[in-house]
Amino acid sequence: MASKDQPVCQIFSFQDCKMSPDPVFELPAQCVTPTAAPIVIDNGSFQTRAGWAAPVAEFDSPRLLFRSVAARSRGAARSETQIGNDIPNLEPLRWLLKSQFDRNVVVNFEIQELILDYVFTHLGLSSEGSVEHPILMTEAPCNPLHCRQMMSELLFECYRVPFVSYGVDGLYSFFHNNNRRSLQRPNTGIILSSGYHCSHILPVVNGRLDALNSKRVNVAGSQAASYLQRLLQLKYPGHLAAITLSRMEELLHGHSYAAVDYHEELEKWRCPEFYEREVHRIQLPFSGKVPGGCVSAEERQERRAQQLRRLQEINTRRREEKLQQDQERLDRLLAVQELLEDGLLDQFHKSLMELNMDSAEELQSYINKLQLAVEQGRLKLLQSDGGEGKMEVSELEQPVDEGDGVALMDSDFPEDPLSEKSAGVVQPAFNMAEYHQLFVGTERLRCPEILFQPSLVGEDQMGLMETLQYVVARYTPEQQEALVSNVFLTGGNMQHPGMKERVERELLALRPFQSHFKVTMATRPGLDAWYGARDWALEHPAAAGAEGWISRQDYEEKGGEYLSEHCASNVFVPMKLAKPVPVRPSEPPVALQSLTGTSAAAATVTVAPAPSLFTDSADVNMAAS
């Protein structure tokens, strides 16, 4: 739950971590001699983890951790494709990102091949010829046969690996933590695994996965991040561009928590004191440039003086141009008037027609108006030159001739330059930093809640605990007690604070009165699958006919669907499928023949009954999916 001892007004900022390319390691000598060490690949839908399974302290942790995505545009060459940490920032390339997963199942094997190339190259191997190391890879619970066939084909045909082993990430984490707790084998329990795309309920009975009763919930970390992004974009429509999916994943991992009692926790947020104490203010990056309305009085006066000087220069230049035009027109009219004085009447009347005038009186009236306009223009120019850059108030209030400079004024120039408030009035300052803050309150608990209430994001399915109850109810009371005595939480989406307490509270409500149960959390929910796979590889060396390993000979003889089972692998489930028998086309009916004689009888045609459509059945071994 949220802590109550934190200071008021907690302000956080986005890290916006930029990924740095992974180094290319040299092939260690300990992993080649005396035998080739297995390569352990936790092929997760959010993150890929790869490393060596060698009994050396140097290789106790995965050497490569990167996002399971490839930035590949349409038609791009393999050399132009960026994988994992080679992509510094995911957001600009979000529309180019491709993953090998559809939910939690690998379907895009072209991208999977690129990711395997990336892994082998950075581990110091050359994948051009062959990879002479056994490969241990995780797969989805109840992985379809076709997906395993394509993965085996990729590993054996493309990379020519000697041995391959498949296992379920949640089971590896389960057995790894049971070994750390020194539990007696075979282990029995139930696993709640929640990753990036899906969550799973995996019952383990006597050390083996019960695939028939395993269930999947299509709600996990990616849905929670999308839900958080939608909530904050609706809450802050002015910051849509800043609320990116990568930042929402950062918020989800660092600021969310699971409420023990969801409705009771929401009631607490109604209290203003609780809200101020628990709300997380996330500071968005912003420019510190001060807008025009936040400047001081001195700066506003200086800015207005500059605007006045610029407006005066514009008006003066326009008046000079207008005065010159009026003077030229006045000279032309005076020249026409001189024609009348000289007695050149024909030329005078011709000039009047060109000027669109009817009589000499109209010409004289227009000359008087132009002379008055020229005198006023010269007077204004003299006043502006003698005023030393100052403008009369009347000039600013009255419209300037032909819109002098009005349209050229800046947008931040005040509409009324003379309306100045007194300097003693304190203007409230606009806090730009507070405007660019996201107040993350109830969103902190709403997003993890979708695991228990998928209806919050529109998913029409049961929540995690309802699915757990459905799975447990399929066993006998004795088996139920054994299962709930070891409820195990694993997966990156289980790292929210309060998740263990919430599961315990839900189990207390689901189980009968005075029944016992125990909930444990993985030591490292996001990494224990890799550690468990490494421990299994060290305990079970790769060899022909060894448990859990598929050799090249097994692949060639038994096909890509073949799976060598072990404690942390999927299992084959025999299923009876009715094999339809093709129906033979019935014979055409015999045409009635006309009979000669006094009586005729219709010919009776007897047709043998067609064989049943489902007479034969075949037992087909299929993987549970």
Protein Blocks (a to p, Z undefined) as FASTA:
>chain_A
ZZfkbcehiacddfkiacdddddddddfklmbmbdcdddddddfkbccdddddfbfklmp
cfbdcdddddddehiafklpcghjllmblklmmmmpccfbehjacfblmlmmmmmmmmmm
mnopafklpccbdcdddddehiafklmmmmmmmmmmmnopabdcdddfklmmmmmmmmmn
opacddddddddddfkbccddddeehiacfklgccdfbdfklmmmmmmmmmmmmmmmlmm
mmcfklmmmmmmmmgccdfblmlmmmmmmpmklmmmmpccddddddfbdcfklccfklmm
mmmmmmmmmmmmmmmmmmmmmmmmmmmmmmmmmmmmmmmmnopaklmmmmmmmnopabfk
lmmmmmmmmmmmmmmmmmmmmmmmmnnopacfklmmpccehhioklmpcfklcfblmlcc
dfklccddddfklmmcccdfklmmmmmmmmmmmmlnopacddfklmmmmmmmmpcfklmm
mmmmmccdedjklmpghklmmmmmmmmmmpcghiacdddddfblmlmmmmmmmmmmmmmc
cdehiahiacfklmmmnojkbccddfkbccddddddddddddddddddddddddedjbdc
dddddddddddfblbccddddddZZ
